[in-house]
């Protein structure tokens, strides 16, 4: 079964850091474009970041709101995607989902992990 | 990149049809045929139901259909069923390896 499972969320103070993980099973993450998408409580989805497949050079891109603070990466041996989040702000509070894209549509999603930034 | 505009709510009775709009600009919805739609039940992850404006993934009922005219995409749910009550989100590729979503629409089956 194709599956993505996120972990690493929790409560962190403003200015702090957190590292999210997204473990894949049933398929090889490095063959796909992988993304992080977040959803603040009661709000819509917001695209955060993407990393290309290994064959496409593993380049990355970020939403302006997180550029310079967040870093997406992948450990191919562990079939795991990461999101390193630094200098966190209350506005970063959200459920964070990892997802794959196929033809620019987000087709496989994890169950999400909650990040709360509060003092 | 500004979020796409969706109505906050929509409703219909069982068996009826309802259409949800998703308005963007020529730089996103109007410029690419990469509009997708997602269904999200409370506490659950989103599920892809339409991609490339009007294509349905395997397993998605043909009651769900998508279209686009200019800078506005639309999702139509025909033959409404109770289990269709959920939040619906649109998304568009915007070039430069970036994507944008709409604010989401809560669909109520009366």
Interface residues (C-beta under 8 A of the other chain):
Chain A: X35 X37 X43 X44 X45 X46 X47 X50 X59 X61 X63 X64 X97 X101 X102 X103 X104 X105 X106 X107 X109 X110 X111 X112
Chain B: X1 X3 X6 X32 X34 X36 X38 X45 X46 X47 X48 X51 X52 X57 X89 X91 X93 X96 X97 X98 X99 X100 X101 X102 X103 X104
